[in-house]
Amino acid sequence: MSLSLIVAIGFIGFVFLITIVIYNSLVSKKNEVENAQGGLDAQLKQRYDLIPNLVATVREFMQHEKGVLERIVELRTAALKKSISPKQKEKINKEISTNLSGLMVQVEQYPDLKSNTNFVNLQNTLYEVEENIAASRRFYNSAVTDYNNSIEMFPSNIFAKVFNYKRKEVFNIPEIERKNVNVKSLFQS
Amino acid sequence: MTARRELRQLYNKRLKPKIRVLEREQRKIKNKILITFIVYLTLNIILFYSFSQFWIDATDGSIVFVAITFFLLTFFFIASFSFFSRSYRKRFKDEVVKEIFMLFIEDVEFIPESYIPEMTFQSSQLLSDRYNRYVGEDFVKGRVGDIKLEFSELRVERTTRRGKEQVTESVFNGLFFKYEFNKAISNPILVHADKAHRLVGKMFSKFLQRISKPKYSPVNLESIEFEKMFAVYCDDQIQARVILNPLTMDKMVKFQNRYKELIELSLIDNCLYLIVHTRKNHFEPKIFGKVVSWKEITEIFDLIDIVKSFVAQLNLNVRIRR
């Protein structure tokens, strides 16, 4: 076998090996993103499961917050529909978070509710779930960033184009929530 | 009252009189060492003078005798330092150091001759290097609120043979803390000092991270400053991020920046283990110079206070859940 043939075979083998490594890396990162998404969905499901119990406990004490409670139940029902898109689901979950945190603030005006054992346990569980949701979103963003870096950086971007890997979006908050909170206005309202 | 003001009050009211008593004892020790040194010098002069008179007729045996005598005299002279200062060191630890610990640790037990058990050290999974010597001192046990606390100085070494020479390498030299909470986490979290990042930069350190700890998965966190200093490992990516949230990462970065010695920690079951690579012998009085200065007292205080504040800020009793 001539030297040039050996070199050619070696070069082809090397390129083949690199192809395998890069392709597998892209697959691994895509799966990591799906894994992160699955983890987040599991945490969100835990929150949805808490809501009926929370609403039932709170309803008898917080007669004036009936509107908020009904809205939370509506949002929960909407979130559980299989037909909604990921973007709609994200929007609904953000609204659930906002309504729940607003509700927890209103609880301060109901001392009987605050001392209710069932409510205290539910509240602690809800805080835990919210922390887990925040951590899951951070993990998701980390996985997506890693994936996006791979599909945009050379030489893996070549393979990403060939195998039609598309950029994914990270979780972010609306522009209005990025502004500093005016605490004074909150007390005045 | 701030902790520093409490320390200043303690120092002025209780520690200063005790330090004065220790200074008198220090003077006695220095006198004893001086006398011992004079005796040592005199004996060596006699030894070498005698040898110089008779060296022409000296045999191999007499040379060996002189050498052994010299080393024995030197050994006893050095050992006399430790012998004379034993009760002085014990009094310093019992009367000064223990008082400082009592400022922020409840139910303090201070056993200067004891140290963290080796099994506890191994349970922390913080150091995987082989070692064949495990010693320590200044064991402290107590409570900080609900949290049980133990710590001590440790020296972990490895002796290897390089050719004909025996070489001793330090594996760990510093302080080891163990905090026991009333809740446990399901997956161990290890936070190591990212020495690789400091040496070879981000790209290669991530690669080294993946291959160095195959037992656990690396966790890449968002804080750039934190990632430069620490390498995190945990099989549960979400749990790691619940514990190491942005506020905690910020506290750890500030802690590391303030206290230049490397820190590493692990969370396993219901315990937090924290090591500080100080390479210093802590909690010791001086034989020459001031027994202990205000600056040295604040160093002891700051070290324990920083670790205690840091652990309190982790708020693990609230945040660890089953």
Interface residues (C-beta under 8 A of the other chain):
Chain A: A36 G39 Q43 E128 E131 N132 A134 A135 S136 R138 F139 N141 S142 D146
Chain B: N220 L221 E222 Q237 I238 Q239 A240 R241 V242 N245 R319 R321
